[in-house]
Amino acid sequence: MKIKKVLGSTAVTAVLLMALAGCQEKEGPAEKAGKEIDQAAAELSERVEKATE
């Protein structure tokens, strides 16, 4: 019974590690576009703030 628990825990840990490795992929085109939009919005906000001073 103890061996089953150890093997089960090992299997769960292996699956979680594989899932974690899959999350570390390079960013895709949508993520790059989103970052560019965020940067443009931040710059616009700064310009508006300076203009209203």
Backbone hydrogen bonds, N-H to C=O, Kabsch-Sander energy under -0.5 kcal/mol:
donor,donor_aa,acceptor,acceptor_aa,energy
5,K,1,M,-1.6
6,V,2,K,-2.1
7,L,3,I,-2.8
8,G,4,K,-2.5
9,S,5,K,-2.6
10,T,6,V,-2.4
11,A,7,L,-2.4
12,V,8,G,-2.4
13,T,9,S,-2.4
14,A,10,T,-2.4
15,V,11,A,-2.2
16,L,12,V,-2.4
17,L,13,T,-2.3
18,M,14,A,-2.1
19,A,15,V,-2.2
20,L,16,L,-2.3
21,A,17,L,-2.1
22,G,18,M,-1.7
23,C,19,A,-1.0
23,C,20,L,-0.5
24,Q,21,A,-0.9
25,E,22,G,-0.7
32,K,28,G,-2.0
33,A,29,P,-2.4
34,G,30,A,-2.3
35,K,31,E,-2.1
36,E,32,K,-2.2
37,I,33,A,-2.4
38,D,34,G,-2.4
39,Q,35,K,-2.4
40,A,36,E,-2.5
41,A,37,I,-2.5
42,A,38,D,-2.1
43,E,39,Q,-2.4
44,L,40,A,-2.4
45,S,41,A,-2.3
46,E,42,A,-2.1
47,R,43,E,-2.3
48,V,44,L,-2.5
49,E,45,S,-2.3
50,K,46,E,-2.4
51,A,47,R,-2.3
52,T,48,V,-1.7
53,E,50,K,-0.8
